[in-house]
């Protein structure tokens, strides 16, 4: 998805936003709430910080996402305007792009968020608590129940860390 290029603006934006989701863990509903004011520098590192609002619940938790060049590139490309038609149109464009890329699995908006958590936990070595905060969960248990799927890479990394 990261190297996908299309002259059709909606397909390109859907591909870019899916990549953005993989790097931020944001859900479709979060796109419209991102602005330049969400950027924050802490001890020399850039972060994207915003309140996460899930559904109609008034309760929310703060998401704290470490910025990286991919996130910055996408935000600048769209001038922080990540709005896209609607969730179903976005999902349809994700499926089209996946098919064009030869990805033969069903993908939708929710998968970007799942990939984010899997990557943070299994490949990048973030703790469950840190991943939970990045994902905007109020309880670590939510992250554990819905997103913490351990794969062999995590086990291998732990063995390396422990010198086994």
C-alpha positions as CSV (number, residue, x, y, z in Angstrom):
1,X,0.0,0.0,0.0
2,X,2.8,2.4,0.8
3,X,4.2,2.3,-2.7
4,X,0.8,2.4,-4.5
5,X,0.3,5.1,-7.0
6,X,-3.0,5.9,-8.8
7,X,-4.2,8.8,-10.9
8,X,-7.6,8.3,-9.4
9,X,-7.6,10.6,-6.3
10,X,-10.0,8.7,-4.2
11,X,-8.2,5.4,-4.6
12,X,-4.9,7.1,-3.9
13,X,-6.3,8.8,-0.8
14,X,-7.7,5.5,0.4
15,X,-4.4,3.8,0.0
16,X,-2.6,6.6,1.8
17,X,-5.1,6.7,4.7
18,X,-4.8,2.9,5.1
19,X,-1.0,3.3,5.4
20,X,-1.7,6.2,7.9
21,X,-3.9,3.8,9.9
22,X,-1.2,1.2,10.0
23,X,1.2,3.7,11.4
24,X,-1.1,5.5,13.8
25,X,-3.8,3.0,14.8
26,X,-6.5,5.6,14.1
27,X,-9.9,4.5,13.1
28,X,-12.1,6.0,10.4
29,X,-13.9,8.3,12.9
30,X,-10.6,9.8,14.0
31,X,-9.6,11.2,10.6
32,X,-11.8,14.3,10.8
33,X,-10.4,15.2,14.2
34,X,-6.7,15.5,13.2
35,X,-5.3,19.0,12.9
36,X,-1.9,20.7,13.0
37,X,-2.7,21.4,16.7
38,X,-2.5,17.7,17.4
39,X,1.3,17.8,17.0
40,X,3.3,17.9,20.1
41,X,7.1,17.8,20.9
42,X,8.2,16.0,24.0
43,X,11.9,15.7,24.9
44,X,12.8,16.3,21.3
45,X,10.4,13.7,19.8
46,X,7.3,14.6,17.8
47,X,4.0,13.0,18.7
48,X,0.5,13.2,17.4
49,X,-1.9,13.5,20.4
50,X,-5.7,13.5,20.3
51,X,-8.7,12.4,22.2
52,X,-10.3,9.2,20.8
53,X,-14.0,9.2,20.7
54,X,-15.5,5.7,20.1
55,X,-19.0,5.6,18.7
56,X,-21.6,7.6,20.6
57,X,-19.9,7.2,24.0
58,X,-18.9,10.5,25.6
59,X,-16.0,8.8,27.3
60,X,-12.7,9.0,25.6
61,X,-9.0,8.3,26.1
62,X,-6.1,10.1,24.7
63,X,-4.1,8.6,21.9
64,X,-0.3,9.4,21.8
65,X,1.3,8.3,18.6
66,X,5.1,8.7,17.9
67,X,5.4,10.6,14.6
68,X,7.5,9.1,11.8
69,X,8.3,10.2,8.3
70,X,5.4,8.2,6.8
71,X,2.8,9.9,9.1
72,X,4.3,13.3,8.4
73,X,4.4,12.8,4.7
74,X,0.7,11.8,4.5
75,X,-0.4,14.7,6.8
76,X,1.5,17.2,4.8
77,X,0.3,15.7,1.5
78,X,-3.3,16.3,2.5
79,X,-2.7,19.4,4.5
80,X,-4.0,17.6,7.6
81,X,-7.4,17.1,5.8
82,X,-7.9,13.4,6.0
83,X,-11.7,13.4,5.5
84,X,-12.9,10.9,2.9
85,X,-16.4,10.2,1.6
86,X,-17.7,7.8,4.2
87,X,-16.7,4.5,5.8
88,X,-18.3,2.2,3.2
89,X,-16.7,4.1,0.3
90,X,-13.3,4.0,2.1
91,X,-13.6,0.3,2.6
92,X,-14.6,-0.2,-1.0
93,X,-11.5,1.7,-2.2
94,X,-9.3,-0.3,0.2
95,X,-10.6,-3.5,-1.4
96,X,-10.0,-2.2,-4.9
97,X,-6.4,-1.1,-4.1
98,X,-5.7,-4.5,-2.4
99,X,-6.9,-6.3,-5.5
100,X,-4.8,-4.2,-7.8
101,X,-1.8,-4.9,-5.6
102,X,-2.5,-8.7,-5.7
103,X,-3.5,-8.9,-2.1
104,X,-5.9,-11.8,-1.9
105,X,-7.4,-11.2,1.5
106,X,-10.3,-9.2,2.6
107,X,-9.2,-5.8,4.0
108,X,-11.2,-3.0,5.5
109,X,-10.7,0.0,7.6
110,X,-10.6,-2.0,10.9
111,X,-7.7,-4.0,9.6
112,X,-5.4,-1.0,9.5
113,X,-5.9,-0.6,13.2
114,X,-5.3,-4.3,13.8
115,X,-2.1,-4.2,11.8
116,X,-1.0,-1.2,13.9
117,X,-1.4,-3.1,17.1
118,X,0.2,-6.3,15.8
119,X,3.2,-4.4,14.5
120,X,3.7,-2.4,17.7
121,X,3.5,-5.5,19.9
122,X,5.1,-8.2,17.8
123,X,7.7,-6.4,15.6
124,X,8.6,-3.1,17.3
125,X,8.6,-4.4,20.9
126,X,6.3,-1.9,22.5
127,X,4.7,-3.1,25.8
128,X,1.0,-3.9,26.0
129,X,0.6,-0.8,28.1
130,X,2.3,1.5,25.6
131,X,0.4,0.0,22.7
132,X,-2.9,0.5,24.6
133,X,-2.1,4.2,25.2
134,X,-1.2,4.7,21.5
135,X,-4.4,3.1,20.5
136,X,-6.5,5.3,22.8
137,X,-7.8,2.5,25.0
138,X,-8.8,3.4,28.5
139,X,-8.1,-0.2,29.7
140,X,-5.1,-2.3,28.8
141,X,-7.5,-5.3,28.9
142,X,-9.3,-4.0,25.7
143,X,-6.0,-4.0,23.8
144,X,-5.2,-7.5,25.2
145,X,-8.6,-8.9,24.4
146,X,-9.1,-7.6,20.9
147,X,-5.6,-6.8,19.4
148,X,-2.8,-8.6,21.2
149,X,-2.3,-11.6,19.0
150,X,1.2,-13.0,19.7
151,X,3.1,-14.3,16.7
152,X,6.4,-16.1,16.4
153,X,8.3,-12.9,15.8
154,X,7.5,-11.6,19.3
155,X,8.6,-14.9,20.8
156,X,11.8,-14.8,18.8
157,X,12.5,-11.2,19.8
158,X,12.0,-12.1,23.4
159,X,14.5,-15.0,23.1
160,X,17.0,-12.6,21.6
161,X,16.4,-10.1,24.4
162,X,16.9,-12.7,27.0
163,X,20.0,-14.2,25.3
164,X,18.4,-17.6,24.8
